Every structure is written in structure tokens, then in C-alpha cells.
Amino acid sequence: MNEIAASSPQILISGAGPAGLALACALHDRGLAVRVLEQADEAMLAAPADDGREIALTHRSRRLLEGLGLWRRLPDIAPLRRASVRSSGSREPLPFEAAGQDLGWLVSNHHLRAAAWAGARERGVPVLCGRTVAGFERLGGEAQLRTRCGETHAAPLVVAADSRFSALRRLAGIGARHRDFGRSALLVPLRHERDHGGLAQECFLEGHTLALLPMNGGRSSAVWTVANAALPRIQALDDAALAAEIEGAAEGRLGAMQVDGARHVYPLVAVWAERFVAPRFALIGDAAVGMHPVTAHGYNLGLYGIDALARRLDPAGDPGELAPLLAYEAEHRRAAGPMYAGTNALVRFFTDDRAPVLALRRAVIDAARHLPPLRAAITRKLVDAVV
């Protein structure tokens, strides 16, 4: 363990997920002493279970992960070469493609978690497991966290990275707006007859939404979003019946399908914190902004926020000074706000199954196919290559 990590911390991070650990790596590289508190045990962090989630990463996110030395630790990276969007009754899908480069890459969430853990361990960042944060208070020039096991940890700055349902955010007195979409995402790994060619498909259908994310080895991850009332019927399907329903929703574009692993279900709830910072306190990752997954920008926004916060913290100064924290908040709100609002509006529009809206959806997609500048602008946002 290096001298910085062995000394009293300048920053406490609550949450050892991929956002919290990536922030710990970034701050350590800037010369800041960091300590991470995590309620899970070490075995779960060192070898996280496959949770079914495939994370789309932009070009900017790749550069940030490369700078942290985490990209090289990621196995089985799948290129995202093209994307398409279609709605019920659309004559043709709306295509997106970046000339001469991939749109991005897909990485399994558990691989991201393992890479971040390995990066933190390599740096000697102290990660104290089995610690559930139960209290927060400010005392003079520092903030304190009290754990359920009776420990008290203090530092000039505390950062919450403990999920979109952050307990520490609540303890710090910061509210959040939650948008429950009344739907859940069923994640299903699939094998299929035809090559996907690196194409990600987003299909907005009547009553449900299907995304097919291209994985390596002739496989795809299906993200089937359905109303919560319809979920029990779908969960009761055996593998053959489930694969047949997904194949039908995909209009047979990938040929015959087979379920190729465990299913996972996640409720869809978006979260926007009322503030991203307070005196001696900051939020990052999903604790600040929890996105609907349809635009695949959740972890990307988290990385952008990590970069914005780390750049503003001076190891020779007071990391809890309010002015740099407010500058981080302003930058991250500018980046996340339009994406958050736009994503929620997109979801409302493409999940409204009233006949006039269905007709409008088809018209919008058909019209956009004939507007190359619009498609190019959306592609630039998807790629996020020049920032």
C-alpha cells in the first residue's frame, strides 16, 4: 500500500461499484488519498456475478478508461458497428452508422466491475468491505460517515456513489426526483442463426420495446421492456417459448433463436438529484443521475462526471472546498440535463401506444430516413467521439 493510501484520507467514497472505484482510481492518480466504504463483501467485488447487463461505451468513455488503465483489463469487448431504430408498422428501420469507425463498444457490466476493482487494488486504494453507512454529519472542516458496525470515518470530502437509490444522498439531505416508468427490463442472452454484423437494434413495438445488443461469438443480449402487469406471463415462459416470442418481435431478422444463459429483470426508474453537491459532499454516477437505458448513456455520463470532478480537486488544497464542487456540478448538469430530459421524452413518445401517436412514430422514423443531416447529428451524439 502506498503512503498516500496509508495516510488519513482526503476523500471518502461510499460505494465500490464501477463508478465509485473508477473515481477512486482517478483521484489516486491525481495524488489524492482516497478510502472507499462498501457494504458488500470482498469476494463479490473481486469476482462479481454476471448480472446480464451489457454496457455501451462511447469513444470518450473509452479514452477515459484507457487513461485509468482499465480498458486493457476488459475482456470480450464487442464492437458496436451500426444501429437501427424501428417502430410498429415502419416500412424500413432508421439506420445509424459512423463512416470509418465503430459507434462504440459493448462490455459486460460484471467485467467493468472486475476491472475497476483490479485497478483500485493495483493502486493500493483502501476498500473497506462489509461497511454499511448509517450516518452522515459535517464537523468543522470535515465530513464524517458512521457505519452500522460502529466505525467513524472522516475526510474533508465525502462522495456518494451508492446507486440511484442512494442511502447516503438521503442522509445528506439531498432530495431526488424519481420517474417510475411502470415497466421492467427483462435481459435475455441469446444465440441466433444469422450473423448480427455488429448491429444494435431498437424496436419500439405496441405494448413493449425490444433491443438486441450484439455480443461476440454469434450471440446477442435481448433487452425486452414490458409493462409490469405483463411481466409475470413472460417470466413464466420456458426458454423455448421465450426465444420464440423474442424471435417474432425481431421479425426473424436474426433467424432462429435460443436462450443462452440466465435471465435477469430490472425495474425501470430514472432519478435526477436536486443537487449534485453540498458543503463537503458530492454525488457521482447513478447517485446523481440515473438514466433510462434506452439511450445507453448511463455509465458514460457517470464517467464524464468522474472526469469533471477529478479535474477540479487539487491534492495540495482542500478537496471539500465548495467552489470547485459547484464548478463540477455546473459542468455535469450541462452534460446530463439535456440527455436526461431528452431520454425521458423519447421514452414517453415511443411507448405511447395510442393510434395517433403510433402513426406519428412511423411518420417520424420514415421521414428521418430521408434527412441525412439529422441522422448524422444523432450519430455524433451516439459516438461522442470528439469532446
Buried (B, 14 or more C-beta within 10 A) or exposed (E): EEEBBEEEBBBBBBBBBBBBBBBBBBBBBEEBBBBBBBBBEBEBBEEBEEEBBBBBBBBBBBBBBEEBBBBEBBEEBBBBBBBBBBBEEBEEBBBBBBEEEBBBBBBBBBBBBBBBBBBBBEBEBBBBBEBBBBEBEBEEEBBBBBBEEEEEBBBBBBBBBBBBBBBBBEBBEBEBEEBEBEBBBBBBBBBBEEEBEBBBBBBBBEEBBBBBBBBEEBBBBBBBBBEBEEBEEBEEBEEEEBBBBBBEBBEEBBEEBBBBBEBBBBEBBBBBBEBBBBEBBBBBBBBBBBBBBBBBBBBBBBBBBBBBBBBBBEBEEBBBBBEBBBBBBEBBBEBBEEBBEEBBEBBEBBBEBEEEBBEBBBEBBBEBBEEEEEBBEBBEBBBBBEE
